[in-house]
Each structure stands twice: as structure tokens, then as C-alpha cells.
Amino acid sequence: MTATYHSVTSAFDEYLSTIRDQAIALNGTTVSVGLIGGQTLAGTLTYITETLTGWPAGGSQWPNALTLTVSTKVHKIRLDHVSSLGQG
């Protein structure tokens, strides 16, 4: 008997992937982060991927949260709490 595996991607996974890609592109810049509850924070974004050694070759590990520095206060924001992310 052979097992067949299908790629399963949910809309939520695609949403998180989009937020993650934006965070990677905007890393180190001043951004505005819209939160699910309607609050907006503006500050400097830090989102750094970690390159994996070993298996999978050339793979990356992504944090589940972004770091936003507003003035001198550092906020950790889970990706699933972000409704929008943009420059400015």
C-alpha cells in the first residue's frame, strides 16, 4: 500500500505567510502595524530569519512574532495578531 500526501494550505497559513514576507522585506525600517483588535503601533521593526544548518539544506526558520520598538519600549507581537503591516 502506498501513501499519497497532498499539499494542504489553508487560507490562514497563506495569510501568515503574507505577513511574514512583508516583515522580512520591511525588517529594520519604520513601520505601522495594525492589530486585530483595531489598535495601531508605529515603530522600528525587527524580524530576522534563522538559516537552518543540516536538514533541510538552505532552509529557514521564521519567528512566530515580530519585534517592534516604539520609542524605547520593545513589543513582541504574534504574527496571528497582525491585521496589517506597512511602511511608515
TACOR-V610028 format. One record per residue. N is the residue number from 1. RES is the residue in three letters. SS is DSSP state (A for helix, B for strand, O for the rest). NEAR is the number of other C-alpha atoms within 10 Angstrom. Layout:
BEGIN
n->N res->RES ss->SS near->NEAR
n->N res->RES ss->SS near->NEAR
END
This chain:
BEGIN
n->1 res->MET ss->O near->3
n->2 res->THR ss->O near->4
n->3 res->ALA ss->O near->5
n->4 res->THR ss->O near->5
n->5 res->TYR ss->O near->6
n->6 res->HIS ss->O near->6
n->7 res->SER ss->O near->5
n->8 res->VAL ss->O near->6
n->9 res->THR ss->O near->8
n->10 res->SER ss->O near->8
n->11 res->ALA ss->A near->8
n->12 res->PHE ss->A near->10
n->13 res->ASP ss->A near->12
n->14 res->GLU ss->A near->11
n->15 res->TYR ss->A near->15
n->16 res->LEU ss->A near->17
n->17 res->SER ss->A near->13
n->18 res->THR ss->A near->14
n->19 res->ILE ss->A near->20
n->20 res->ARG ss->A near->21
n->21 res->ASP ss->A near->12
n->22 res->GLN ss->A near->16
n->23 res->ALA ss->A near->23
n->24 res->ILE ss->A near->17
n->25 res->ALA ss->A near->11
n->26 res->LEU ss->A near->18
n->27 res->ASN ss->O near->18
n->28 res->GLY ss->O near->15
n->29 res->THR ss->O near->15
n->30 res->THR ss->B near->18
n->31 res->VAL ss->B near->20
n->32 res->SER ss->B near->18
n->33 res->VAL ss->B near->22
n->34 res->GLY ss->B near->17
n->35 res->LEU ss->B near->18
n->36 res->ILE ss->O near->12
n->37 res->GLY ss->O near->9
n->38 res->GLY ss->O near->8
n->39 res->GLN ss->O near->10
n->40 res->THR ss->B near->14
n->41 res->LEU ss->B near->15
n->42 res->ALA ss->B near->18
n->43 res->GLY ss->B near->22
n->44 res->THR ss->B near->20
n->45 res->LEU ss->B near->24
n->46 res->THR ss->B near->18
n->47 res->TYR ss->O near->20
n->48 res->ILE ss->O near->15
n->49 res->THR ss->O near->12
n->50 res->GLU ss->B near->11
n->51 res->THR ss->B near->13
n->52 res->LEU ss->O near->12
n->53 res->THR ss->O near->10
n->54 res->GLY ss->O near->8
n->55 res->TRP ss->O near->7
n->56 res->PRO ss->O near->9
n->57 res->ALA ss->O near->9
n->58 res->GLY ss->O near->9
n->59 res->GLY ss->O near->13
n->60 res->SER ss->B near->12
n->61 res->GLN ss->B near->10
n->62 res->TRP ss->O near->14
n->63 res->PRO ss->O near->14
n->64 res->ASN ss->O near->13
n->65 res->ALA ss->B near->18
n->66 res->LEU ss->B near->22
n->67 res->THR ss->B near->19
n->68 res->LEU ss->B near->24
n->69 res->THR ss->B near->18
n->70 res->VAL ss->B near->14
n->71 res->SER ss->O near->9
n->72 res->THR ss->O near->7
n->73 res->LYS ss->B near->8
n->74 res->VAL ss->B near->13
n->75 res->HIS ss->B near->15
n->76 res->LYS ss->B near->12
n->77 res->ILE ss->B near->15
n->78 res->ARG ss->B near->13
n->79 res->LEU ss->A near->18
n->80 res->ASP ss->A near->15
n->81 res->HIS ss->A near->14
n->82 res->VAL ss->B near->21
n->83 res->SER ss->B near->17
n->84 res->SER ss->B near->14
n->85 res->LEU ss->B near->20
n->86 res->GLY ss->B near->15
n->87 res->GLN ss->B near->14
n->88 res->GLY ss->O near->11
END
